[in-house]
Amino acid sequence: MTQFAACIERTKPAATFAMAARARALRAAGKDVISLSIGEPDLPTPPHIIEAAHRAALAGETRYPPIAGTDACRAAVARKFTRDQGMAVAARDILITNGGKQAIFNAVMALIEPGDAVIIPAPCWAGYIQVVEFAGGVPVFVPCPALAGFRLDAAALESAITAKTKLLLLNYPNNPSGAVADQAMLRGVAAVLRRHPQVMVIADDIYEHLIFEGRYLTLATTAPDLAERIVTMSGVSKSYAMTGWRLGFCTGPAAWLAAMTLVQGTATAGVSTISQAAAVAALDGPQDLLEVHRAVYRRRRDQVVADLAAAPGVTCSLPDGAFYAFPSISGLLGRQSAGGRLLTSDDDVAEALLDEALVATVPGSAFAMPGHIRLSTAAADSILRDACARIVAFCAGVR
Ligand SMILES: Cc1ncc(COP(=O)(O)O)c(C=O)c1O
């Protein structure tokens, strides 16, 4: 049998995609499955963005772009970072990436050597665990429980730092919990980081526009003295309903960005010129659509949390941002589903929900927080209502 590289052997596929694939297979077999497993806006990309892409293609913007991005796209992203993040950055400080995911991949690969520790507040996006393991790093999870609003506690962070710690991954609004960073949390984190100058930071702000309670804050502008240690990344996927365009971006210290550009140049080179033209239209165009999208997701969040309140054994706090619900299902554990499955873990609950209620969710263990499941609320209201009714009926049948 072929012996693949160690990075392949130690990297597991993301559970989110595995659940989505299982849901697709059941649907292909004729089952009426509702999939709430993937975090993908169901809203269409706004027409003015699509038209800009079309115009760019017709105008001949069809050749290899520079690795770091087209001048126009980098300039639009620099304007965006100035407008939304309050960062005084120029086009040369920007790297355009194939989705937000590649910004994180570039940043981790440029920094992490086998054995380096990477601190990840948990729950966390499953993609972080994958990329850190791929690089040979050691994920060190700092639990951020529901009782603490799923926010990172400075003392817990500090006690996780060792001489091996090289990187901290921050993600607010958080996937899967929806937690939004507040001033107190960021100040506390900054104070810890000042005492540990070897620790660099990736601030993943991909859900920056999806905040329902509180306001958007990011570490680099809350603690400008640390900006030279922080890569701040975001993208158009979630905010502008553009997941398929694969367009992310970041800014940060010049040397780290140069190393990241080398990683990207090695893997994929520059991002599709058509997508970059679309991103310019998204970022420079009307921004009121962000409020429209936010209102839709807020309504769905309220609905899902209200509906889940009727599910015995389930406790769901109101997420402050992003488009997920992350209820605790610990009240179901140690019991048996109506279909006869013993529910010993969140994996069992997610499996039983799929098999018996035909609702695809993702177990919290995929996000380094067992005892929960994640539901994406980026689906039509009627689908969410139907899914919640099925979950309530499933929970009511648990003995
Ligand atoms: C926290 C987080 N970061 C990054 C990404 C990647 O976004 P993109 O689709 O732009 O690659 C996701 C997507 O699910 C995410 O949830």
The ligand as an SDF file (V2000), in Angstrom:
LIG
                    3D

 16 16  0  0  0  0  0  0  0  0999 V2000
  -14.6650   30.3790   11.3720 C   0  0  0  0  0  0  0  0  0  0  0  0
  -14.4720   30.2040    9.9060 C   0  0  0  0  0  0  0  0  0  0  0  0
  -13.3480   30.6590    9.3540 N   0  0  0  0  0  0  0  0  0  0  0  0
  -13.1110   30.5320    8.0430 C   0  0  0  0  0  0  0  0  0  0  0  0
  -14.0210   29.9220    7.2060 C   0  0  0  0  0  0  0  0  0  0  0  0
  -13.6730   29.7690    5.7510 C   0  0  0  0  0  0  0  0  0  0  0  0
  -14.3850   30.6190    4.9450 O   0  0  0  0  0  0  0  0  0  0  0  0
  -14.2420   30.5660    3.3540 P   0  0  0  0  0  0  0  0  0  0  0  0
  -15.4840   29.9340    2.8380 O   0  0  0  0  0  0  0  0  0  0  0  0
  -14.1360   31.9950    2.9480 O   0  0  0  0  0  0  0  0  0  0  0  0
  -13.0320   29.8020    3.0110 O   0  0  0  0  0  0  0  0  0  0  0  0
  -15.2140   29.4150    7.7390 C   0  0  0  0  0  0  0  0  0  0  0  0
  -16.1840   28.7110    6.8860 C   0  0  0  0  0  0  0  0  0  0  0  0
  -16.9980   27.9360    7.3200 O   0  0  0  0  0  0  0  0  0  0  0  0
  -15.4420   29.5860    9.1270 C   0  0  0  0  0  0  0  0  0  0  0  0
  -16.5790   29.1490    9.6940 O   0  0  0  0  0  0  0  0  0  0  0  0
  1  2  1  0
  2  3  1  0
  2 15  2  0
  3  4  2  0
  4  5  1  0
  5  6  1  0
  5 12  2  0
  6  7  1  0
  7  8  1  0
  8  9  2  0
  8 10  1  0
  8 11  1  0
 12 13  1  0
 12 15  1  0
 13 14  2  0
 15 16  1  0
M  END
$$$$
